[in-house]
Amino acid sequence: MTRKLSNKQIGSWGEAQAAAWLGSHGYQIIGQNLYTPYGEIDILARKQGQLIFVEVKTRQTNRFGHPEEAVTASKIQHMVESAEHYLQEHPDLEANWQIDVIAIQYDPKTRQTTITHFENAV
């Protein structure tokens, strides 16, 4: 990533980075960009029989805070409602689940990417 990107492009890039990172750490990616009436689920993964709903936040600067700070109380409520709705629509999936947050910080000057995984964040 070398040029100035829109927020949507940055978000898509971050979600791809997060999915690759999860895959390299033993997670099976079940789906991405899953829409529910309560919001979008960025990534749905599985590891050791546990379903993990993943919210990805990506930033290029800290001007508006660290990426994980964008997970507000309202966003948490939407994440929980989205996960519960998805599970109701897919009763074949296991009931054990959690919501994780992956924060991605990309520095365009140094081209360094920092990925922080907050497990069971909600």
C-alpha positions in Angstrom: 0.0 0.0 0.0 1.8 3.1 -1.2 -0.7 5.7 -2.3 -3.4 7.5 -0.4 -6.5 5.3 -0.2 -10.1 6.0 0.7 -11.4 4.8 4.0 -13.3 2.0 2.2 -10.1 0.9 0.5 -8.1 1.0 3.7 -10.8 -1.0 5.4 -10.8 -3.7 2.7 -7.0 -3.8 2.8 -7.1 -4.2 6.6 -9.6 -7.0 6.4 -7.5 -8.9 3.9 -4.4 -8.4 6.2 -6.4 -9.7 9.2 -7.7 -12.7 7.4 -4.2 -13.6 6.2 -2.9 -13.1 9.8 -5.7 -15.3 11.2 -5.0 -18.0 8.6 -1.3 -18.0 9.5 -2.2 -18.4 13.2 -4.3 -21.5 12.8 -7.8 -20.0 12.2 -10.0 -21.3 9.5 -11.8 -18.4 7.7 -15.5 -19.3 7.2 -16.6 -16.1 5.7 -16.0 -12.4 5.2 -18.2 -9.4 4.9 -21.3 -11.1 6.1 -24.3 -8.8 6.3 -27.0 -9.0 8.9 -29.8 -6.5 9.7 -27.7 -5.3 12.6 -24.5 -4.7 10.7 -21.6 -6.4 8.9 -19.5 -9.1 10.3 -16.0 -8.5 8.9 -14.6 -12.0 9.4 -16.1 -15.2 10.7 -13.4 -17.8 11.7 -13.1 -21.1 13.5 -10.4 -22.3 15.8 -10.5 -25.4 18.0 -14.2 -25.7 17.7 -14.9 -22.1 18.7 -16.6 -19.7 16.3 -14.9 -16.3 16.3 -16.7 -13.2 15.0 -13.9 -10.7 14.1 -14.2 -6.9 13.9 -11.3 -5.3 12.0 -10.3 -1.7 12.5 -7.5 -0.2 10.4 -5.8 3.2 10.7 -2.9 5.0 8.9 -2.5 7.6 11.6 -3.4 8.0 15.3 -5.0 11.4 14.6 -8.4 9.9 15.6 -6.9 7.5 18.1 -5.8 3.9 17.9 -7.8 1.6 15.7 -9.3 -0.4 18.7 -10.6 2.9 20.1 -13.1 3.0 17.3 -15.0 0.0 18.9 -17.6 2.1 20.8 -20.4 0.8 23.0 -22.8 1.2 20.1 -20.5 -0.8 17.8 -20.2 -3.5 20.5 -24.0 -3.7 20.6 -24.2 -4.1 16.8 -21.5 -6.7 16.9 -23.3 -8.8 19.5 -26.6 -8.5 17.7 -25.0 -9.4 14.4 -23.4 -12.5 15.8 -26.6 -13.6 17.5 -28.6 -13.0 14.4 -26.1 -14.9 12.2 -26.2 -17.9 14.6 -30.0 -17.9 14.6 -29.9 -18.0 10.8 -27.2 -20.8 10.8 -28.3 -23.3 13.5 -25.9 -25.8 12.1 -22.9 -23.9 13.6 -21.6 -24.6 17.1 -23.0 -22.5 19.9 -19.6 -21.7 21.5 -18.5 -18.3 20.1 -16.7 -15.1 20.9 -16.1 -11.7 19.4 -12.5 -10.6 18.7 -11.1 -7.3 17.5 -8.1 -7.0 15.3 -6.5 -3.6 15.2 -4.2 -2.8 12.3 -1.9 0.2 12.2 -0.2 1.0 8.9 2.5 3.6 8.7 2.8 4.8 5.1 6.1 6.5 5.8 7.9 3.4 7.1 5.5 0.9 5.4 5.3 -0.9 8.7 2.1 -2.8 9.6 1.3 -3.6 13.2 -1.5 -6.1 13.9 -2.9 -6.4 17.4 -5.4 -9.2 18.2 -7.8 -8.7 21.1 -9.3 -12.1 21.8 -12.7 -12.3 23.4 -12.9 -8.5 23.4 -16.6 -8.3 24.0 
